[in-house]
Amino acid sequence: MEPQSFILFLLTGLIAGWLAGKIMKGRGFGLVGDIVIGIIGAFIGGWLFNFLGIALGGLIGSLIMAVVGAIIFIWAVRIIKKV
């Protein structure tokens, strides 16, 4: 992976995690937390959109998939914490 691609990957994860944090709890999870949640969300969102046969391209499409995946991840963690 080229350095520019890696930086873009981390930046997309940061933005996705921050947006998911804003949507789910009203604030972010801190720099590292937002990046981790966004990256996990990108994997979950990518898998889910692929499973449903939905194709989104480009940076905005990747960001949308990552945010949706991060929201699902935060929701799942909340459910598991309640148990």
C-alpha positions in Angstrom: 0.0 0.0 0.0 1.4 3.4 -1.0 1.8 6.0 1.8 -0.9 8.3 0.2 -3.4 5.4 0.1 -2.6 4.5 3.7 -3.1 8.1 4.8 -6.4 8.4 2.9 -7.5 5.1 4.5 -6.8 6.4 8.0 -8.4 9.7 7.2 -11.6 8.0 5.9 -11.6 5.9 9.1 -11.2 8.9 11.3 -14.1 10.8 9.6 -16.4 7.7 9.5 -15.7 7.0 13.2 -16.3 10.6 14.2 -19.5 10.8 12.2 -20.8 7.5 13.7 -19.9 8.7 17.2 -21.8 11.9 16.6 -24.8 10.0 15.3 -24.8 7.3 18.0 -23.8 9.2 21.1 -23.5 12.9 20.3 -19.7 13.1 20.4 -16.6 11.3 19.0 -14.5 8.7 20.7 -11.2 10.5 20.5 -8.7 10.4 17.7 -7.5 6.8 18.0 -11.0 5.6 18.9 -12.6 7.3 15.9 -9.9 5.8 13.6 -10.4 2.2 15.0 -14.2 2.4 14.9 -14.1 3.8 11.4 -11.7 1.1 10.1 -13.8 -1.7 11.7 -16.9 0.1 10.3 -15.3 0.1 6.8 -14.9 -3.7 6.9 -18.4 -4.3 8.3 -20.0 -1.8 5.8 -18.0 -3.2 2.9 -19.1 -6.7 3.7 -22.7 -5.7 4.2 -23.0 -3.6 1.1 -21.4 -6.4 -0.9 -23.7 -9.0 0.6 -26.7 -6.8 -0.3 -25.4 -6.2 -3.8 -25.1 -2.5 -3.4 -22.1 -0.9 -5.1 -20.9 2.6 -4.1 -17.8 3.9 -5.7 -15.4 6.6 -4.9 -14.4 8.3 -1.7 -17.9 9.4 -0.8 -19.2 5.8 -1.3 -16.4 4.4 0.8 -17.2 7.0 3.5 -20.9 6.1 3.5 -20.2 2.4 3.8 -17.7 3.0 6.6 -20.2 5.2 8.5 -23.0 2.7 8.2 -20.7 -0.1 9.3 -19.4 1.9 12.2 -23.0 2.7 13.4 -23.7 -1.1 13.2 -20.5 -1.8 15.1 -21.3 0.7 17.9 -24.9 -0.6 18.1 -23.7 -4.2 18.4 -21.1 -3.3 21.1 -23.9 -1.6 23.1 -26.1 -4.7 22.8 -23.2 -6.9 24.0 -22.4 -4.6 26.9 -26.0 -4.9 28.2 -25.8 -8.7 28.4 
